[in-house]
Amino acid sequence: MPDLHDNVRRGAITILIVAFVALAWTGYADNIAREGTAENFREALAVAALARAFNGVISVAQGTEVAIQPIGVGVTLTLGEILDPINDLVERFSMLALIAAVALGVQLTLSDIAAEPWLSAVVSVFALILIISTWWPGSSSSGQRVMRTVVRAAGMVLFARFLLAAVLLSTYWIDTFFLAERQATATAQLSATTTSVKRMSDVDQRIQAESERGFFERYGETLDLQARLEALQAEVERSVEELINLIVIFVLQTLLLPLLGVWLFWWCLKAFWRWTEGIP
């Protein structure tokens, strides 16, 4: 019965190793991981471009001032005070979005390297050694130590081969099911606020020109402009919240989730090493 149990265990290990080798050569997991990472990379580039455009619109709008005299009383309306809470945040976020895009690009390049045929060939060689060591272990104590070392080395190669693909796949799935909707909402809000600020800046410049010619001295139009500025202020405040959400998403995508994936794989590798201690 013990011999049967050992043969079943060795057979299961062999099937698992062969499955890993087949997965390495087909590149199925690598392709899915690359596609998901490439999609995140394109989205990060788009958000970075949007943030740069928003920053440019804010820079122009902050220098806009409108002098209005509704009932003979001078009133100066500016966009600078409204945009102050978001100005520095947008500038820093545009840099963070660019760094996130670069990090995703690095992950994409490493994924391409990991899928190279020569690396799959190395995995196949170590897998064959691992299978042989599993079915024909050494009988002496020195042979057992050598076999245990070989098994550990082969296990490390297999873990290293699929580490990046597993981390990228996990990050992509978490992003798809939990983060994608938030990112789309935040990006839409940022785009809408950019349009609103640009439109308001254009209106202010037109108002200033009309004021100089005496065409904008009606009280109702002044109240309308003030209402629009208040609406813009509320929209800017919402954009601040969405920018913070985007920062959280990028930190998760490029830092926390990959580190968590590496930690989980390291835990699995240590569990594998502990298992090798019981190899006869």
C-alpha positions in Angstrom: 0.0 0.0 0.0 2.8 2.6 0.8 4.3 1.8 -2.7 1.0 2.4 -4.3 0.6 5.7 -2.5 4.0 6.8 -3.5 3.3 5.9 -7.1 0.1 7.8 -7.1 1.9 10.8 -5.7 4.7 10.6 -8.2 2.2 10.2 -11.0 0.3 13.3 -9.9 3.5 15.3 -9.7 4.5 14.1 -13.2 1.2 15.1 -14.7 1.5 18.5 -13.1 5.0 19.0 -14.4 4.0 18.0 -17.9 1.1 20.4 -17.8 3.5 23.2 -16.8 5.8 22.4 -19.6 2.9 22.3 -22.1 1.7 25.6 -20.8 5.2 27.1 -21.2 5.4 26.0 -24.9 1.9 27.0 -25.9 2.2 30.4 -24.3 -1.5 30.5 -23.5 -1.1 32.1 -20.1 1.6 34.4 -21.4 -0.7 35.6 -24.3 -3.6 36.4 -22.0 -1.3 38.2 -19.5 0.3 40.3 -22.3 -3.1 41.2 -23.8 -4.4 42.3 -20.4 -1.2 44.3 -19.5 -1.2 45.9 -23.0 -4.8 47.0 -22.4 -3.9 48.5 -19.0 -0.8 50.1 -20.7 -3.0 51.8 -23.3 -5.5 53.1 -20.7 -2.7 54.5 -18.6 -1.2 56.3 -21.6 -4.7 57.7 -22.4 -5.2 58.9 -18.8 -1.7 60.5 -18.8 -2.5 62.4 -22.0 -5.8 63.5 -20.6 -4.2 64.7 -17.3 -1.6 66.7 -19.3 -4.3 68.3 -21.4 -6.3 69.1 -18.2 -3.2 70.6 -16.6 -2.7 72.8 -19.7 -6.3 74.0 -19.6 -6.0 74.9 -15.9 -2.8 76.8 -16.6 -4.6 79.0 -19.2 -7.8 79.3 -17.2 -6.0 80.4 -14.0 -4.9 83.6 -15.7 -8.4 84.6 -16.7 -10.1 87.4 -14.9 -13.5 89.0 -15.6 -14.4 92.5 -14.4 -18.2 92.9 -14.2 -20.3 95.9 -13.0 -23.8 94.6 -12.5 -25.3 97.6 -10.8 -22.5 100.0 -10.8 -20.5 97.9 -8.3 -17.3 96.3 -9.5 -17.1 92.5 -9.2 -14.1 90.5 -10.2 -14.8 86.8 -11.0 -11.7 84.5 -11.4 -11.2 80.8 -12.1 -8.0 80.7 -10.1 -9.6 80.3 -6.7 -11.9 77.6 -8.1 -9.0 75.7 -9.7 -6.5 76.0 -6.9 -7.5 72.8 -5.0 -7.0 70.7 -8.2 -4.1 72.5 -9.8 -1.1 70.9 -8.0 -3.0 67.6 -7.8 -3.4 67.4 -11.5 0.2 68.2 -12.1 1.4 65.5 -9.8 -1.1 63.0 -11.1 0.0 63.5 -14.7 3.5 62.5 -13.7 2.1 59.5 -11.7 0.1 58.4 -14.7 3.2 58.5 -16.9 5.2 56.5 -14.4 2.4 54.0 -14.2 2.4 53.7 -18.0 6.2 53.2 -17.9 5.8 50.5 -15.2 3.2 48.7 -17.3 5.4 48.9 -20.3 8.3 47.3 -18.4 6.0 44.5 -17.3 4.9 44.0 -20.9 8.5 43.8 -22.1 9.4 41.3 -19.3 6.4 39.2 -20.3 7.7 39.1 -23.9 11.1 38.0 -22.6 9.5 35.3 -20.3 7.7 33.8 -23.3 10.9 33.3 -25.4 11.3 29.7 -26.7 14.8 29.3 -25.2 13.4 29.9 -21.7 10.7 27.2 -22.4 13.5 24.9 -23.5 15.3 25.5 -20.2 12.1 24.8 -18.3 11.7 21.5 -20.2 15.2 20.4 -19.3 14.7 21.0 -15.6 11.2 19.5 -15.8 12.7 16.3 -17.2 15.3 16.3 -14.5 12.6 16.8 -11.9 10.5 13.9 -13.3 13.6 11.6 -13.3 14.4 12.6 -9.7 10.9 11.9 -8.7 10.7 8.4 -10.0 14.3 7.3 -9.4 15.5 8.9 -6.2 19.0 8.2 -4.8 19.2 5.3 -2.3 22.2 6.6 -0.3 22.1 9.7 1.9 24.3 11.7 -0.4 22.1 10.7 -3.4 19.0 11.8 -1.5 20.7 15.2 -0.8 21.6 15.6 -4.4 18.1 14.7 -5.5 16.5 17.1 -3.0 18.8 19.9 -4.3 17.9 19.1 -7.9 14.2 19.0 -7.1 14.4 22.4 -5.4 16.4 23.9 -8.3 13.9 22.6 -10.8 11.0 23.9 -8.7 12.6 27.3 -8.6 12.9 27.4 -12.4 9.3 26.4 -12.9 8.1 29.0 -10.3 10.3 31.7 -11.9 9.0 30.9 -15.4 5.4 31.4 -14.5 5.8 34.0 -11.8 5.4 37.1 -14.0 2.5 35.6 -16.1 0.6 34.7 -12.9 1.2 38.1 -11.3 0.0 39.9 -14.5 -3.0 37.7 -14.9 -4.0 38.2 -11.3 -3.6 42.0 -11.6 -5.6 42.0 -14.8 -8.5 40.0 -13.4 -8.7 42.1 -10.3 -8.6 45.2 -12.4 -11.3 43.9 -14.8 -13.7 42.8 -12.0 -13.1 45.5 -9.4 -11.2 48.5 -10.8 -12.2 49.0 -14.4 -15.6 50.6 -13.7 -14.1 53.0 -11.2 -11.3 53.9 -13.6 -13.8 54.6 -16.5 -16.0 56.7 -14.2 -13.0 58.7 -13.0 -11.7 59.2 -16.5 -15.1 60.4 -17.8 -15.3 62.9 -14.9 -11.8 64.2 -15.6 -12.6 64.6 -19.3 -15.9 66.4 -18.5 -14.2 68.8 -16.1 -11.5 69.6 -18.7 -14.2 70.5 -21.2 -16.1 72.6 -18.6 -13.0 74.5 -17.5 -12.1 75.2 -21.2 -15.6 76.4 -22.0 -15.7 78.6 -18.9 -12.4 80.1 -19.8 -13.5 80.9 -23.3 -16.8 82.5 -22.0 -14.8 84.6 -19.5 -12.6 85.9 -22.3 -15.6 86.8 -24.3 -17.2 88.5 -21.3 -14.1 90.5 -20.7 -14.2 91.7 -24.3 -17.9 92.6 -24.1 -17.4 94.3 -20.8 -14.8 96.6 -22.2 -17.4 97.7 -24.9 -20.1 98.0 -22.2 -22.2 95.1 -23.4 -22.1 93.0 -20.2 -23.5 95.2 -17.5 -26.8 93.4 -17.0 -27.5 92.0 -13.6 -29.2 88.8 -14.8 -26.2 87.8 -16.9 -24.0 88.3 -14.0 -26.0 86.1 -11.8 -26.0 83.4 -14.5 -22.2 83.6 -14.7 -21.9 83.3 -10.9 -24.2 80.2 -11.0 -22.1 78.6 -13.7 -18.9 79.3 -11.7 -20.5 77.6 -8.6 -21.5 74.6 -10.8 -17.9 74.4 -12.1 -16.6 74.5 -8.5 -18.8 71.5 -7.6 -17.5 69.7 -10.7 -13.9 70.5 -9.8 -14.5 69.1 -6.3 -15.9 65.8 -7.8 -12.8 65.7 -10.0 -10.5 65.9 -7.0 -12.2 62.8 -5.6 -11.9 60.9 -8.9 -8.3 61.9 -9.3 -7.6 60.3 -5.9 -9.5 57.2 -7.1 -7.3 57.0 -10.2 -4.1 57.4 -8.0 -5.3 54.5 -5.9 -6.0 52.4 -9.0 -2.6 53.1 -10.5 -0.8 52.3 -7.2 -2.7 49.0 -7.0 -2.0 48.1 -10.6 1.7 48.9 -10.7 2.8 48.4 -7.1 0.6 46.7 -4.5 -1.0 43.9 -6.6 2.4 42.9 -8.2 4.1 42.8 -4.8 1.2 40.8 -3.4 1.5 38.3 -6.2 5.2 38.0 -5.7 4.7 37.4 -2.0 2.1 34.7 -2.6 4.4 33.0 -5.1 7.3 33.2 -2.6 5.0 31.6 0.1 4.1 28.8 -2.4 7.8 28.3 -3.1 8.6 28.0 0.6 5.8 25.5 1.0 7.3 23.5 -1.9 10.7 23.6 -0.2 9.2 22.3 3.0 7.5 19.5 1.0 10.9 18.5 -0.4 12.2 17.8 3.1 9.9 14.7 3.1 11.3 13.3 -0.1 12.8 9.9 0.5 
